[in-house]
Amino acid sequence: MADNSTLVSETGRSLLADSSVLDSKITETSKENVYPGSVLHVEEEMPQIETRVVLIQEAGRHEELLKALETTKIMEVPVLKIKETSPDKSEEKLIKSIIHMEIKVPYIKTDTVEELGDFDSPEFETVFIVSEFQDSPFKNLCKAACRVIGPPVVLHCALKGEPLPFSCRPLYCTSMLNLVLCFTGFRKKEELVKLVTLVHHMGGTIRKDFCSKVTYLVANSTRGDKFRVAVSLGKPIVKPEWIYKAWEKRNEIDFCAADVDFRNQFKIPPFQDCMLSFLGFSDDEKANMEEMTEMQGGHHFSVGDERCTHLVVEENTVKELPFEPSKNLYVVKQEWFWGTIQMDARAGESMYLFEKSDSPGLKKSVSLLSLNTPNSNRKRRRLKETLAQLTRETDTSPFPPRKRPSAEHSLSIGSLLDISNTPESSSANGETPKSCARPSKNSTPLPVKQSARWQVAKELYQTESNYVDILTTIIQLFQVPLEKEGQLGGPILAQEEIKTIFGSIPDILDVHIKIKV
């Protein structure tokens, strides 16, 4: 059994930790919360506080619950301890922590809290078990800041062999144990309060702002910064119905709200809240995209409909819009549509906005792109010269080549598979290959001229080797660090984003490695 020493003040009041300070034991089971402050007249060697379990009304007539309590002998208790920070005890700190204490007093049955009399006595750490979290006994216990749990918690602890957990709020079941939720898009305060209360009753915790600790985003809308951050971090985004349905299953002992199959029933579809129209697509393409829109939770209307939130444009065929779009209408390229489907979440529109051909933004991007793009005429001229070299057989010049080195040993197309031009075949016919002739004193030593077949094979191998090196660099330098599990804060990108960015590069690499070998 863990340390069961407790602290009692000089006035007889227990120094058990104020449960309103601790958010929940659920996410911080192994950490101690340190609160600075000087404490006087505190003695450590005082009698233990008794722990007990009280069953209210229907809970006392639950046979399975009574059997579970007979096997549950330990409960978690919040306590305050003194930690000295200096030898002279001039500075002391209060440490709030969770300890395990044995339940020595048999459970008590009662119909009303008033019958118990000393339910708020500092001599006891009392846990009340209530079957219904809506009736008057439950409300009275909450007003008195009592520790309340539901029957499923006791049954779960008995099944797992765990102590009765401490929670600063009423805890009915553990179906959302260790889940951290954040809410977005809710305008009605009453609805939000109800959802937050149910989450706390199921063991979950709430964060007002979205951070890395949040495990689920409960969204009533696909707009807002929280939604965008959740998508970028790959966090599950669910509808509020997920919470209501989980509460309906609160009496199922083995149920977990984080179950993937259960959670996916309430996943936010990619095109929720989106009203799409399509411009510049063929009839077949448009019909296909409209069908996919409906499958992904969206709606589609004709071009120009005021209800539309997005106008998806085929930028290769549409140069000018047939009307002036309103400020609330997103005019996006078709990449936004397919990207949203691929990520299984609504993509950000800012990266896919459609620009007119004469818009300043587009002109700027084109001008910047042209600075880094090779001249097309120059590329065509080089290609033409290379093809010309490939159509004729030439001797190797003793002078340094004026063109790129790869054109130094240019070959005729007809001789690529002709073995009569190889040095070996020439020697067999009693001829001396030109490349093997002794150079003059004034000439530059030349490499041995290889056969056309050998040169083609070598270039194929070098090209394949370079391609394999490039793919390997992409994976090792970019993909691996972005999806690494063991780093602080977890992977930088979610698997959906990794798949979107890198696609089938690992599979392509495997194929080309086999080709190279």
N, C-alpha and C positions, 0 to 999 in steps of 0.2 A: 504494500500500500504506500502511496506517496506521502510526502510530508503533510501531516494533519494538524500541525500547530496553528493556532489562531491568536489574534490579538484582541484584547478587550480594553477599553478605556477605563479611566479611574471612576467614571460615573456609572459604569456598568453597561454602557451601550456598546454593541459589537462594532468592531472596525472592519466588518465585511465591506468589500468594495461596493461602491454605489453603482448599481447595475445600469443606471441611466448614462453613466460616463462611457462604459464600454459599448461599442457599437454592436458587436456580436463576437462570441467565441469562435464563430465559424471560420473566419478567414485569418485569425491571428491566434491559433491555438498554442503555438510554441513561443510567442513573444511576450515579454513583460513590458507593461506600460509604466514608465517612470514619471512621477509627479513630484517636483521639487517642493520642499517646504519643511519647516522645523516642527517636530512633534515632541511634546513634553508629556511626562507622566505616563509612559507606555511601558507595560511589562509584557515580556514574551511568555513567561511560564504561568499561564492561566488555564483554568479548566476548559475542556473542549466544549464547543457549542454542539448541541444535539441536532442531528439531521433527521428529518421525518418526511413522510409522504402522506398527503391527505387526498382522498377521493371524494369528489362532489357529486351527489345525486346519481345519475345513470352510470357514471364511471365506477361506482362502488358495486354495481350489479353486473359488471362485465366479467364473466368467468375467465375468459382467456387473458384478460388484463391482470386479474388477481394472480393467476399462475405465473405470468411474466414478472410480476413484482417480487415473487418469492425467490426468483433466480437473480434478480438485480439487487446487489448489495452495496454498490458504490455510486456516489454522485459527485459531480463537479461543484466546487464551492469557490466563489471569488473572495479573496482575502487581501488584507493590507499587511505588508511587512516593512520593517525598518532596515534600511541599508545605510551603514556608516560610511562617510566619505573622507573622514579624517580621524586619527587616533584619539583626539581629545573630545570626540563626539560633538564638536561645535557645529558641524554640518551633517544633517541627516536627510534622507529622502524616503518618501513613501513609495513602495512598489506594489502595484496592483497585479495580482497573478491569480491563476486558476490552480487549485489543488484538488486532490481526490480525498473524499472522506467516506467512511463506512456508515451505512444506514443501519443503525442499531435499534431504533424504535420501530415496532411493527406499524404497518400502514393503518391509517384511520379512515373510517367511513363517516360521512356526514351529509345531511341534506341542505344545510345552510352554513354559510361561513360564520354566522353569529353563534351557532352552537359550539364552535371550537373555542371561542373565548379569547385565547391567547395567540391568534393567528399572526399577529404582528409583533410577538415577543422577540426581543433580541437574543433570547437564550436558545432559539431554534432557527435553523435554516430549513424552511418549509417549502416543499414543492407541491403545488396543487394540481391535480389531474381533473380536467373538465372535458366532457364529451362534446359539448356544443360551445362554440366560440361566439354565440350571438345572444345567449340568454342573460338574465339579470345576474346570476352568481358570477359569471365571467366578467361582466362589466364592473361589478363591485370589487372584484379582485384586482382588476386593472386600475381602478381608481386608487386603491390602496397600495399600488406598486408592488403587488405580490408576484411571485415567480409561478408562472402557469405553463403547463404543457398539456398536449393532447395524448390520448391513448396510443396512437400510432408511434409516437416517440418512444414510449415504454416498450412496446412490442418490438420495435426496431433494435433498441439497445439489448433486449433479452436475446434476440436472434443473433446479433453480432457479438454478444459478450462485452458490450461497452458500458461505461457509466452513464447515468442520466446527465445529459449535457446542460451546461449553463448557457442561458441566453438572456440578454437584458430586456427582451420583448417576449410576449406570449408566443410559444412555439408549438404548433399543432402537429406538424409532421416534418420529415427531413427530405422531402422530394426535391427541394432546391438547395440542398446543403452545398456550400462552397461556390455557389453561383453569385456573380456580381453583375447587377443589372443597371442599365442607364436608360432613361426615357427621353423621347423626342416627339414633337408634333402634337402634343396634347394641349388643348385649350381649356377644357373643362376641369376645374380643380377637383370637383367631386369624383370624377372618374379616375383621375390620377391618384388621389388619396386612397381610393378603394383598391386600386391595383397594387400600390406600395404596401398597404396593410396585408394583402393576401401574400405577397412575396415574403414579408417578414414572418407571417404565420407558417410558411413552408420552409423557413431557414435561410432564405436568400438575403443578400445585402444590396443596398442601393447607393449609387454614386450620382451626384448632381451633374458633375462634369465628366465628359468622356475621357478616359485615360487608359493606359496599357493594362491596368488591373481589371477593367471591365471585360466580362466574358460574353455578354449578350446585350444587344441594343433592341429595346422594345419600341417600335416605330409606328406612329399613326400617320406618318407622311414620309415621302421620299425626298423631301427638301431639307435643307439646313446643313450646318457644318458637322454636326454629330453623325449624320448619315454618311457624309462624304468620308469622314475619318474612319468610320466603321468599315466602309467598303475597302478603303486603302489598306487597312490592317487585316482584312479578311475575317472580321468578327461576324458571327451569325446575327442576322437581323430578322426579327420575328414580329408577328402581329400581337396585339394585346389579348386576343383570344387564346393564345398559348397559355397565359397565366390562368384565365378562367377555367380552361379545360384541365389544367394541372390541379387546380383546387377541387374539381369534381372527383379526381382520383386520389384525394388526400388520404383515404382510408386503406389504400393499397400499399402494403408494407414495402414491397420490393420495387415500387414505381419510382422512376427518376425522371424529372422533367427534362434533363439534358439528353435523354435517349435520342439518338439521331433520327430514327424512324418517326418517333413522336414529334420531335422538333420540326422536321421537314414538312409536316402537315400545315404548319403555321408560318412557313417562310414567306418573307415579303417577295412577291414576284417582281421581276426586273422592270416591267413597264407599269407598275401600279401608279396611279394618279397621272398617267401619261395619255394624252389624246393626240394621236399621230395622224398626219396626212403625208402623202408621198407625191413627189413631183419629178418628172423626167424619166420614169421607169416604164418599161414595156408592160402590157396588160398582164402577162404571165408573172413577171417579177412583182408587180404591184399586188396581184392576188395572193402570191406566196407570202409576201411581207405582211399583208393585212391579216392573213391566217395566223402567222407566227406572233403577231402583236396580241391577238386575242388569247392565244395559248399562253403567253407570258404575262397575262393580267392587265393588258392595256386595251384601249379602244381606238378605232380609226374613223376618220371623217373625210369628206371631200376637201380638196384644196380651197382655202379661203374661208372655211368654217370658223366662226368666232370662238367656238369651244376648244379648238386645237391648242395644245401647249407646245407641240413640236412639228416643224415642217422638215421632213427628211428629203434631201435634194440629191439627185444624181449629178455630181459636179461635172462629169465629162460631157453631158448633153445640155445642161442648163447653164447659161451664161448670165441671164438676167431673170429676176423674179417677176412674175406677172402682176404683182401688187406690192404695195409698201407694207412690210410686216409691222405688226404692233410691237410695243416694247415688251409685252409679256410672252411673245412667241419666240421660241428657240428655232432658229434656222440652222440646221446641222447637216453635215455630210452623212452619207450612208454608212461610213465607218463607225459612227456613233451607234447606229442601230445594231450592227453586227457585233461591235465590241460589248455592248450591253448584254446581248444574248450569251456571248462567250464567257463573260465574267459572272454571269448569273446575278447581276446587280446593276442598277442604273448607273451608267458611266457619267462622268462629269462633262457637261456640254462645252465648257470653255476651250477644250482642246480640239473640238470638232466643228466649230462654227463655220458656216459657209460664207465666203468672202466674194463680193462682186469682182468682176474682172478689172474694174477701174477704181477699186477701193484703195486708199492709201496703204492699208495694212498689207494687202496682197502685193502691191508694187514694191513695197519695202522688202518683203520676203523674197520676191523674185530677184531684186537687185542684189541682195545679200547672197542668194544662191548662185547667181551668175559669177560672182567673184571667185568662187571656189570650184567652178565647173570648167573642165578643159574645153578649149575651142572646138566646136563640132567640125569645122572645115579641116582643122589640123588632124583630127582623129581620122577623118575620111581619107586624107592624103596619105597618112601613115599606113592605113589599111590597104589602100590601092598599091602602094610601093611594095608592101609585103607580099600581096598576091602576085604582083609582077615577078618578084624574085622566085616565087614558088613554081612559076610556069617555065622556067628555063634552068639549065644546069650550068653552073659557072665554076671556074677554077678559083682556088683560094688566093686572094691577093696578098703579096708580101707586105703591103702597107696596112697600117691600122685602119679598121673599118670606120666609115663615116656614119653608118647607121647603127642601130642598137645591136649589141652583141648577138642577140638571138637570130639575127639575119645573116650572120657570118657564114654559116654553113647551110645556106638555103639550098633546096632540092627541087627537082622537077616532080610534078605530081605523078607522072608516068613511071618514075624510077623508085617510088617508095617501097614497092614490094619486089623490085627487080634485083635478084641476088647477083646478077652478072657484074654489078658495079662495085661489089665489095672487094677489099684488098685481097681476101683469100682466093676469090675466083680469078682475079687478075694474075696472081702468082701461079695459079694452076695452069694458065694458058701461056706461060712463059713471058708475060708482060710485067713491066715494072710500073707499079702505080705511081701516078704523079706525086701523090702526097708522100711517097716513100723515097723519092729521088733525093740525092744528096744536095743540100742547098749550097749556093755559092758563098764565098767568104763575106761578101757584102750584104747577103740576105739575112732576114730575121728567121731564127729557128721556128719551124711551124709544127703544130701538133699533128699527130697522125689522124688522117681523115677517116672517120668511121662510116659504116654503111648507112644507107637511108633508113633501113629497118631499125638499126641500133639507135639512131638519133631520135626516131619517132617514139620508140619504147622508153628511151631515157626521158624525153620531155613529158610523156604521159606519167611516168613515175614521179618526176619532180613536181609536176602540177598536183598530182594526187597527194604527195607528201606535204606540200605547202597548204593544201586545203585542209588536211587532217590537223596540221599544226594550228591553223586559224581557228577551227572548231574547238580544239582542245583548249586554246587560250580563252575563248569565250566562256566555256564551261567552268574552267578552273579559276579564272580571274573575276568573273562576274556572277555566274549562276550559283556556284557553291557557296560563296560568302552571303549571298542574298537569302538562301534557303537553309542556312546552317541552324540546327536546332539548339545547340549548346551555348550559344552566345547570350550575353546579358540582354534580357528583354525578349528573348525568343527570336524567331526568324524575322528578318527585315520585311520580307514580302510574303504574302500568303501563297499557297500552292496555285490558286486560281490565277493570280497575277504572274507567277513564274511561268505557268503554262501559256499565258497570253503573250509574254515577252519572248520566251525562248522556244515555244512551240515544240517541234519534233527534232530539234538540233541534236539531243543525245542519241536518238535512233539513227539519224543521218550519219553521225560520227561513227557509230558501231558498224554501219554498212561500209563506209569508206576505209575504216581500219582493216576490215576483212579484204577489201579490194587491194589495198596497198600490200598486205601480207601475201 
